[in-house]
Amino acid sequence: MKDELIKRLEEFLEGNDFGKNWDGVYQDAVPALRQFFHKEGFRTHIMSEWDSESRDTELVAIKESLVVRIPWAEDPNGRSLVDLTGLVVQSQHRRGAE
């Protein structure tokens, strides 16, 4: 599932003229990725590095019990970059059926 999702996200970003260099993440790539997930029926939010398991800022997309986390960080030149290979797909257990 992870590899297929990465492929779809890469195709979406490339189709939106991002090419292979997704710098300026917060201004450019994150809004585009949020648009992709919203079209797929996901809710999204930004998780700070303080709250994330990866200790990087993350775009979090949630649909029913599926959670997708995409971290981004700064490169040595201070540019924010997204690395789709760092994408994490998790299953979230539902509460309330206890």
C-alpha positions as CSV (number, residue, x, y, z in Angstrom):
1,M,0.0,0.0,0.0
2,K,2.8,2.4,0.9
3,D,4.6,2.0,-2.5
4,E,1.4,2.5,-4.4
5,L,0.5,5.6,-2.4
6,I,4.0,7.1,-2.9
7,K,3.7,6.4,-6.7
8,R,0.3,8.2,-6.8
9,L,1.6,11.1,-4.8
10,E,4.7,11.5,-7.0
11,E,2.5,11.4,-10.1
12,F,0.2,14.0,-8.6
13,L,3.0,16.3,-7.7
14,E,4.8,15.9,-11.0
15,G,1.4,16.6,-12.8
16,N,1.2,19.8,-10.8
17,D,4.6,20.9,-12.1
18,F,6.6,20.1,-9.0
19,G,9.0,17.8,-10.9
20,K,11.2,15.8,-8.5
21,N,12.3,18.8,-6.3
22,W,9.7,19.5,-3.7
23,D,11.3,22.3,-1.8
24,G,9.4,25.1,-0.3
25,V,7.2,22.5,1.3
26,Y,4.9,24.5,3.5
27,Q,4.1,27.1,0.8
28,D,3.8,24.8,-2.2
29,A,3.9,21.0,-1.7
30,V,1.8,20.7,1.5
31,P,-1.2,22.6,0.0
32,A,-1.0,20.4,-3.1
33,L,-0.7,17.2,-1.0
34,R,-3.7,18.3,1.2
35,Q,-5.7,18.9,-2.0
36,F,-4.9,15.3,-3.1
37,F,-5.9,13.8,0.2
38,H,-9.1,15.9,0.5
39,K,-10.2,14.6,-3.0
40,E,-9.6,11.1,-1.7
41,G,-11.9,11.7,1.3
42,F,-9.2,12.2,3.9
43,R,-9.1,14.9,6.7
44,T,-5.7,16.5,7.1
45,H,-3.8,18.5,9.7
46,I,-0.2,19.6,10.4
47,M,1.5,17.9,13.3
48,S,4.4,19.8,14.9
49,E,7.8,18.2,15.4
50,W,7.1,18.2,19.2
51,D,4.1,16.0,18.8
52,S,5.2,13.7,16.0
53,E,6.9,10.3,16.4
54,S,9.4,11.2,13.7
55,R,10.4,14.4,15.4
56,D,9.8,16.2,12.1
57,T,6.8,18.4,11.2
58,E,4.3,16.1,9.5
59,L,1.3,16.3,7.2
60,V,-1.2,13.8,8.7
61,A,-4.1,12.5,6.6
62,I,-6.9,10.4,8.2
63,K,-9.6,8.4,6.5
64,E,-11.7,6.1,8.8
65,S,-9.0,3.9,10.4
66,L,-6.2,4.7,7.9
67,V,-3.6,7.3,8.9
68,V,-0.9,8.6,6.5
69,R,2.0,10.6,7.9
70,I,4.4,12.5,5.6
71,P,7.3,14.2,7.4
72,W,9.3,17.1,6.1
73,A,12.4,18.8,7.4
74,E,15.1,21.3,6.4
75,D,18.1,20.3,4.2
76,P,21.6,21.6,5.1
77,N,20.8,24.8,3.1
78,G,17.8,25.6,5.2
79,R,15.2,24.7,2.5
80,S,12.2,22.6,3.7
81,L,12.0,19.4,1.7
82,V,9.4,16.6,1.7
83,D,10.7,13.0,1.3
84,L,7.9,10.7,0.2
85,T,10.0,7.7,1.1
86,G,9.6,8.7,4.7
87,L,5.8,8.3,4.4
88,V,4.2,6.1,7.1
89,V,0.9,4.3,6.7
90,Q,-0.8,3.1,9.9
91,S,-4.0,1.6,10.9
92,Q,-5.8,3.4,13.7
93,H,-8.0,1.4,16.1
94,R,-11.5,2.8,16.6
95,R,-12.6,3.9,20.1
96,G,-16.1,3.6,21.4
97,A,-16.8,-0.1,20.8
98,E,-15.5,-0.9,24.3
